[in-house]
Amino acid sequence: MQDNLKKTINTGTSLPVTSCQSCGYDKLYSILFLGYLPPVNTMPSIGTVPTVSDSFPANLLYCKKCHLVQMGLIVDPTILFPKSYPYTSSTTKVLRDNFAELYKESSKLIDLDNDDLIIDIGSNDGNLLSNFKDNHKVLGITPEEIGELAIKKGIPTIIDYFTTEVAKNVVKKYGKAKIVTLTNAYAHIEHVHELTNNIKSLLTPDGVFISESHYLMPLIKTVQYDTIYHEHIRYYSLISLINLLKQHNLEVFHAKEIPSHGGSIRVYAAAKGSYEIRPSVKKLLAKEKKIVADLKSFENFKKKVVLSKLELNTLLSTIKKRGKKIYGISAPSRGTTLASYAGLDDSILECIVEVKGSYKTGKYMPGTLLPVLDEELLFKNQPEYAFLFSWHIAKELMTKLVSKGYKGDFIIPLPTPHIVKNKSVK
């Protein structure tokens, strides 16, 4: 499968997943089909005449052998991650705080010297490495032009896809790393075994690989179907991560749940026996056991997804019948799945607003004619409702918008669609 996958990706096409990406088991169970989704970061400019565009089937699969949840189609990364990729991690306070906390935690768990090299793969605008750069050597690797922002911050950055050749060149030029981080990207890159081997090749003998990924447990518990899209090739539990890393003689010695992206998992792994395994690993595995290894959990998840969609449509129908206006708030990647699956378009929402300076302003949300406009319109026009696509950070968003003068109420679409009154926001 790996050889065929390389050939397919190189020709700019996509490949159905017929066996588990981790263990190779070929009897995968279909959890949920969300229809055909557009690439979440391909955003046409406002005024562009609609034409035929790419959409890809979104089928979520489960491996009963190693418990890895994965997408049923791997899409060419050059389609999913264009050079003009519009996402910048530094604009989200939750992520800024998370990466600052990661630095403090890793500094306690790992004996770091000033000369130690820290490499961040998928480094974006340098948000994570900005915490390390004053005390350690740092290097970012990212395929998007947004990497130029990191360079301006004084963070050396290779603007390229992380390949075997790039990994070899990094070792030759910069040496090996004490820490390699891959946050919200370990689940994004195809050829997971080749990827993991390349990460290992960057590490010193006592080096540590730190990954952060959307966590399967909150995805199931809080019905986060909106995080299902083709950038996320895999959806990790700790069980599936341990099974994957074990194949590369990497041992998980610490794991924790973190709040970013509506619920993620941070995992520390190193060569077997290099670090004492902390109680956090056993504790988290015990929490997962009854959910991740039970097909009934995924059957119930599917039922809840369907009901959530129907409840959202009922709520929006009631509002529109009363002639009220709704503005969308922010255009995160997950918003594309939500809009597509729930059938949200410019006949339901007037527009979507983003903070000033956002790379997404002046574009349409993928798969729709919903214009993304400057946030100032929200305060000027005062629509009756603000629809939070980034509902997982609802408290942060609502507090900010109310403090800036928004007087309407808020629609929280997931997990159970409901309205939050403006006056109840503190």
Salt bridges, closest charged atoms under 4 A:
ASP26 OD1 - LYS27 NZ 3.65
ASP97 OD2 - LYS93 NZ 2.67
GLU101 OE2 - LYS256 NZ 3.00
GLU101 OE1 - ARG266 NH1 2.72
GLU105 OE2 - HIS254 NE2 3.23
GLU105 OE2 - LYS256 NZ 3.15
GLU105 OE1 - ARG266 NH1 2.75
ASP116 OD2 - LYS178 NZ 3.84
ASP125 OD2 - LYS153 NZ 3.90
ASP134 OD1 - LYS133 NZ 3.50
GLU190 OE2 - HIS191 NE2 3.90
GLU194 OE1 - LYS6 NZ 3.30
ASP206 OD2 - LYS178 NZ 3.67
GLU212 OE2 - ARG266 NE 2.73
ASP226 OD2 - ARG334 NE 2.84
GLU231 OE1 - HIS188 NE2 3.87
GLU257 OE2 - LYS287 NZ 2.74
GLU350 OE2 - LYS320 NZ 3.80
ASP374 OD2 - LYS356 NZ 3.10
GLU375 OE2 - LYS400 NZ 3.20
GLU375 OE1 - LYS404 NZ 2.58
ASP409 OD2 - LYS421 NZ 3.46
